[in-house]
């Protein structure tokens, strides 16, 4: 997979997590731990995107 293709996939994943997080926040019955987990996953994907954009492939 090329770096560009990987970036596109990560951006798609980030957008999906953003949508899931929004839906979780709208529904009052959503568990706080689930919201925290979605935020954590979204931040991890964002960090991966930034590393790829800046050429730092170290984890």
N, CA and C atoms as an extended XYZ file, in Angstrom:
177
Properties=species:S:1:pos:R:3:atomname:S:1:resname:S:1:resid:I:1 pbc="F F F"
N         0.856       -1.177        0.000 N   UNK     1
C         0.000        0.000        0.000 CA  UNK     1
C         0.903        1.241        0.000 C   UNK     1
N         0.624        2.154       -0.888 N   UNK     2
C         1.401        3.389       -0.936 CA  UNK     2
C         1.069        4.263        0.266 C   UNK     2
N         1.957        5.210        0.526 N   UNK     3
C         1.714        6.134        1.641 CA  UNK     3
C         0.437        6.925        1.403 C   UNK     3
N         0.235        7.357        0.166 N   UNK     4
C        -0.978        8.133       -0.156 CA  UNK     4
C        -2.242        7.302        0.071 C   UNK     4
N        -2.209        6.051       -0.345 N   UNK     5
C        -3.371        5.173       -0.145 CA  UNK     5
C        -3.602        4.932        1.347 C   UNK     5
N        -2.519        4.786        2.084 N   UNK     6
C        -2.635        4.582        3.525 CA  UNK     6
C        -3.230        5.833        4.186 C   UNK     6
N        -2.798        7.005        3.740 N   UNK     7
C        -3.355        8.259        4.262 CA  UNK     7
C        -4.858        8.353        3.988 C   UNK     7
N        -5.245        8.006        2.793 N   UNK     8
C        -6.667        8.052        2.429 CA  UNK     8
C        -7.461        7.114        3.331 C   UNK     8
N        -6.935        5.924        3.565 N   UNK     9
C        -7.625        4.958        4.422 CA  UNK     9
C        -7.713        5.467        5.863 C   UNK     9
N        -6.628        6.043        6.374 N   UNK    10
C        -6.652        6.584        7.735 CA  UNK    10
C        -7.621        7.755        7.852 C   UNK    10
N        -7.670        8.608        6.835 N   UNK    11
C        -8.612        9.729        6.861 CA  UNK    11
C       -10.053        9.243        6.829 C   UNK    11
N       -10.306        8.183        6.085 N   UNK    12
C       -11.647        7.594        6.061 CA  UNK    12
C       -12.003        7.038        7.443 C   UNK    12
N       -11.036        6.352        8.053 N   UNK    13
C       -11.255        5.780        9.380 CA  UNK    13
C       -11.501        6.895       10.407 C   UNK    13
N       -10.751        7.983       10.301 N   UNK    14
C       -10.906        9.110       11.211 CA  UNK    14
C       -12.302        9.708       11.081 C   UNK    14
N       -12.758        9.871        9.853 N   UNK    15
C       -14.087       10.433        9.609 CA  UNK    15
C       -15.176        9.501       10.172 C   UNK    15
N       -14.991        8.208       10.015 N   UNK    16
C       -15.952        7.237       10.560 CA  UNK    16
C       -16.007        7.339       12.078 C   UNK    16
N       -14.835        7.422       12.714 N   UNK    17
C       -14.796        7.542       14.170 CA  UNK    17
C       -15.425        8.864       14.620 C   UNK    17
N       -15.193        9.918       13.861 N   UNK    18
C       -15.801       11.210       14.176 CA  UNK    18
C       -17.324       11.111       14.152 C   UNK    18
N       -17.842       10.415       13.145 N   UNK    19
C       -19.292       10.223       13.041 CA  UNK    19
C       -19.813        9.376       14.210 C   UNK    19
N       -19.103        8.294       14.530 N   UNK    20
C       -19.512        7.438       15.647 CA  UNK    20
C       -19.509        8.220       16.953 C   UNK    20
N       -18.488        9.051       17.146 N   UNK    21
C       -18.399        9.850       18.358 CA  UNK    21
C       -19.557       10.843       18.430 C   UNK    21
N       -19.855       11.482       17.326 N   UNK    22
C       -20.977       12.425       17.290 CA  UNK    22
C       -22.283       11.712       17.663 C   UNK    22
N       -22.511       10.549       17.071 N   UNK    23
C       -23.727        9.786       17.372 CA  UNK    23
C       -23.782        9.388       18.846 C   UNK    23
N       -22.639        9.003       19.399 N   UNK    24
C       -22.590        8.605       20.804 CA  UNK    24
C       -22.898        9.791       21.715 C   UNK    24
N       -22.415       10.961       21.352 N   UNK    25
C       -22.657       12.144       22.174 CA  UNK    25
C       -24.107       12.605       22.096 C   UNK    25
N       -24.753       12.367       20.970 N   UNK    26
C       -26.148       12.769       20.789 CA  UNK    26
C       -27.078       11.891       21.632 C   UNK    26
N       -26.733       10.623       21.760 N   UNK    27
C       -27.569        9.691       22.514 CA  UNK    27
C       -27.146        9.688       23.977 C   UNK    27
N       -28.014       10.153       24.817 N   UNK    28
C       -27.698       10.280       26.236 CA  UNK    28
C       -27.437        8.945       26.915 C   UNK    28
N       -27.896        7.870       26.319 N   UNK    29
C       -27.728        6.562       26.945 CA  UNK    29
C       -26.339        5.963       26.703 C   UNK    29
N       -25.499        6.624       25.927 N   UNK    30
C       -24.173        6.102       25.629 CA  UNK    30
C       -23.301        6.151       26.874 C   UNK    30
N       -22.610        5.062       27.116 N   UNK    31
C       -21.711        4.932       28.249 CA  UNK    31
C       -20.523        5.889       28.097 C   UNK    31
N       -20.138        6.547       29.174 N   UNK    32
C       -19.004        7.472       29.145 CA  UNK    32
C       -17.711        6.778       28.721 C   UNK    32
N       -17.540        5.536       29.131 N   UNK    33
C       -16.334        4.803       28.747 CA  UNK    33
C       -16.276        4.565       27.241 C   UNK    33
N       -17.412        4.351       26.631 N   UNK    34
C       -17.458        4.177       25.178 CA  UNK    34
C       -17.041        5.475       24.481 C   UNK    34
N       -17.496        6.602       24.997 N   UNK    35
C       -17.128        7.898       24.429 CA  UNK    35
C       -15.629        8.129       24.572 C   UNK    35
N       -15.082        7.821       25.729 N   UNK    36
C       -13.642        7.979       25.948 CA  UNK    36
C       -12.859        7.097       24.985 C   UNK    36
N       -13.308        5.884       24.787 N   UNK    37
C       -12.632        4.963       23.873 CA  UNK    37
C       -12.676        5.476       22.431 C   UNK    37
N       -13.812        5.986       22.001 N   UNK    38
C       -13.917        6.553       20.650 CA  UNK    38
C       -12.976        7.742       20.481 C   UNK    38
N       -12.908        8.601       21.488 N   UNK    39
C       -12.006        9.751       21.425 CA  UNK    39
C       -10.556        9.288       21.353 C   UNK    39
N       -10.206        8.263       22.126 N   UNK    40
C        -8.846        7.740       22.136 CA  UNK    40
C        -8.472        7.170       20.772 C   UNK    40
N        -9.375        6.381       20.198 N   UNK    41
C        -9.117        5.788       18.885 CA  UNK    41
C        -8.997        6.862       17.807 C   UNK    41
N        -9.858        7.866       17.872 N   UNK    42
C        -9.824        8.953       16.900 CA  UNK    42
C        -8.492        9.703       16.989 C   UNK    42
N        -8.024        9.968       18.197 N   UNK    43
C        -6.754       10.657       18.387 CA  UNK    43
C        -5.583        9.811       17.877 C   UNK    43
N        -5.632        8.514       18.104 N   UNK    44
C        -4.572        7.629       17.605 CA  UNK    44
C        -4.497        7.669       16.080 C   UNK    44
N        -5.639        7.650       15.429 N   UNK    45
C        -5.666        7.705       13.963 CA  UNK    45
C        -5.141        9.058       13.490 C   UNK    45
N        -5.541       10.123       14.169 N   UNK    46
C        -5.060       11.459       13.803 CA  UNK    46
C        -3.538       11.523       13.932 C   UNK    46
N        -2.996       10.954       14.988 N   UNK    47
C        -1.544       10.932       15.175 CA  UNK    47
C        -0.859       10.159       14.055 C   UNK    47
N        -1.437        9.040       13.640 N   UNK    48
C        -0.877        8.260       12.533 CA  UNK    48
C        -0.876        9.076       11.249 C   UNK    48
N        -1.953        9.803       11.000 N   UNK    49
C        -2.046       10.652        9.808 CA  UNK    49
C        -0.944       11.706        9.840 C   UNK    49
N        -0.777       12.353       10.966 N   UNK    50
C         0.243       13.400       11.084 CA  UNK    50
C         1.647       12.839       10.889 C   UNK    50
N         1.911       11.670       11.443 N   UNK    51
C         3.235       11.049       11.259 CA  UNK    51
C         3.493       10.757        9.794 C   UNK    51
N         2.494       10.240        9.096 N   UNK    52
C         2.669        9.942        7.672 CA  UNK    52
C         2.876       11.213        6.863 C   UNK    52
N         2.129       12.234        7.169 N   UNK    53
C         2.245       13.502        6.430 CA  UNK    53
C         3.622       14.137        6.615 C   UNK    53
N         4.223       13.897        7.773 N   UNK    54
C         5.526       14.511        8.063 CA  UNK    54
C         6.680       13.544        7.835 C   UNK    54
N         6.387       12.381        7.262 N   UNK    55
C         7.430       11.430        6.903 CA  UNK    55
C         8.039       10.668        8.050 C   UNK    55
N         7.452       10.739        9.211 N   UNK    56
C         7.963       10.017       10.368 CA  UNK    56
C         7.176        8.722       10.501 C   UNK    56
N         7.770        7.613       10.088 N   UNK    57
C         7.068        6.340       10.127 CA  UNK    57
C         7.354        5.566       11.406 C   UNK    57
N         8.098        6.147       12.337 N   UNK    58
C         8.347        5.480       13.609 CA  UNK    58
C         7.087        5.488       14.444 C   UNK    58
N         6.852        4.421       15.190 N   UNK    59
C         5.650        4.336       16.029 CA  UNK    59
C         6.021        4.620       17.423 C   UNK    59
